Amino acid sequence: MISKRIIPCLDVRAGKLTKGIKFKGNVDIGDPVEAARQYYEQGADEIVFYDITASSDKRDIMIEVVRRVAETIFIPFSVGGGIRNLEDMRKVIGAGAEKISVNSAAVENPQIITQGAKAFGSQCVVLGMDVKKVEQSKKTPSSYEIVVEGGRVYTGLDALWWAKEAQNLGAGEICLNSIDADGTQDGYELNLTRLISESVKIPVIASGGAGKPEHLAEVLTAGKADAALIASMVHYKTYTIAGIKHFLAERGIKVRNIW
Amino acid sequence: MIAIIDYNAGNITSVARALENIGGNFVITDDEKKLKEASHIIFPGVGAAGEAMAYLRPQKLDVALKNCFAAGKPMLGICLGTQIILEHSEENNTDCIGLVKGVTRRFPDKLTCGDRALKIPHMGWNSVVLRRKHPVFEGIAPEAEFYFVHSYYPAPAEEAVVLGVTEYGINFCSALTFKNLVAVQFHPEKSGRPGLQLLKNFCAWRGK
């Protein structure tokens, strides 16, 4: 039976990690390729890169990072951030990424999902959703709303509707980030994750709020997520991927044990 | 020299990078002459069966592949490459190459594991239970997992060709072998060390 995936997320700005990642001996690693290699060797099932480079003239640096990552690790990885059109997708996939993720670009132009799926296959197109809890209303019957620009801008889109719509448009997977839980390390937003995961046929990666292995266990069982994104809890060496997997396996959650 | 067949279907560069990593000598080509000269053939692919066959046929690559197979060259099919080696695919209702008897089917709509509904595509890591030993799987632990991403699966007509089986709501054939051919549904080039080991084994295999 299929294993639940544990996916570290790396934020990259102009080719450098935005947060130092501490590995054995407290080495601070600023190179995303080296960080990816270490997580690959520690048993990550996949890696997500977010390019948060603000200026578009520095975007090509990320393409070079992608190329080097693809030579170094032999597991799937995805790249999100700053992908606005088919040409951006082509560059990232051509450099060796398996998947691209679109977030605000898909809100502005949903057809980008269909175009990407047609050009590269649905399995290549991940919809990134940033979600906030709101009052239930006619506009947001699920009481979850899609936000953009780090949660500063409300789009008026109901999160549940958008997830289904993206699936119909051809998205192959959803990376579901709760802005409310993000950075708290208090656990994933379980209700949101279960609601979305039970309503779509495509896999859902839970994101935002992971602080300890129990949180992953919750979201992969009660939350019905297919995969869990992690950041700080492994970046700062509080936990290792192998340790988290051991914890999950002991609770009967199937994870990949040999790599 | 290993020939990776280029037919405009996706993950060619991933396969090439994995071969670079294990020190395999390869060429990416759609040239029949180069295929004839190659010692081994890798037939990769992601995408849809209909489009793949529509590209292969006018280039006569289907015929070239049949010739390579008949000549006894060791061949490795990957993902879509494996599916279109069979006779027919339910995807776009496509007639395929037919090196092996059987069809490619779509996963049933309501797949479950216990009370849990399973997602389509089957995307992620899963194990392969081998029915027997094979040189291409030599040195790979039985618990090893491989990376899958697909909505269709190979269903060969003859049990004898089934090499490995994977469970995802149903048991499906995830590895098959017939004479000098091995074909897998998963992506060895994206399956970490066990995947690289499989590619290494294939490069050393004589097809017997």
Contacts between the chains, C-beta under 8 A, distances in Angstrom:
chain1	res1	chain2	res2	distance
A	1	B	113	6.0
A	1	B	126	7.0
A	1	B	167	5.4
A	1	B	168	7.1
A	2	B	118	7.7
A	2	B	122	6.7
A	2	B	124	5.0
A	2	B	125	6.9
A	2	B	126	4.8
A	2	B	148	7.8
A	2	B	168	6.0
A	3	B	124	6.2
A	3	B	125	4.5
A	3	B	126	6.8
A	3	B	145	6.1
A	4	B	124	7.9
A	5	B	124	5.4
A	5	B	125	6.8
A	40	B	192	7.3
A	45	B	124	7.2
A	45	B	125	5.9
A	70	B	13	7.3
A	70	B	14	7.1
A	70	B	17	5.7
A	71	B	17	5.6
A	71	B	20	7.3
A	71	B	21	7.7
A	74	B	17	7.9
A	74	B	18	5.8
A	74	B	21	6.9
A	74	B	189	6.6
A	74	B	190	6.2
A	74	B	191	7.1
A	74	B	192	5.6
A	74	B	193	7.8
A	74	B	195	6.3
A	74	B	196	6.0
A	75	B	147	6.8
A	75	B	190	5.9
A	75	B	191	7.5
A	75	B	192	5.6
A	76	B	147	6.1
A	76	B	149	7.9
A	76	B	190	5.2
A	94	B	13	7.5
A	96	B	13	5.7
A	96	B	14	6.5
A	96	B	17	6.6
A	98	B	11	7.9
A	98	B	14	7.5
A	98	B	190	6.8
A	120	B	10	7.4
A	121	B	10	7.0
A	121	B	46	5.6
A	121	B	47	5.3
A	121	B	48	7.4
A	122	B	121	7.4
A	123	B	46	6.9
A	123	B	121	6.1
A	123	B	123	6.7
A	123	B	149	4.7
A	172	B	121	6.6
A	172	B	123	7.3
A	173	B	123	6.7
A	198	B	117	7.6
A	201	B	119	5.9
A	201	B	120	5.6
A	202	B	119	6.1
A	202	B	120	7.7
A	202	B	121	7.4
A	203	B	119	4.8
A	203	B	121	7.7
A	203	B	123	5.2
A	203	B	124	7.2
A	224	B	116	8.0
A	226	B	119	6.2
A	226	B	123	7.7
A	226	B	124	6.9
A	227	B	124	7.2
A	256	B	125	4.5
A	256	B	145	4.7
A	257	B	143	6.3
A	257	B	145	8.0
A	258	B	141	5.5
A	258	B	143	5.4
A	258	B	144	5.0
A	258	B	145	6.9
A	258	B	194	6.9
A	259	B	192	4.6
A	259	B	193	6.2
A	259	B	194	7.8
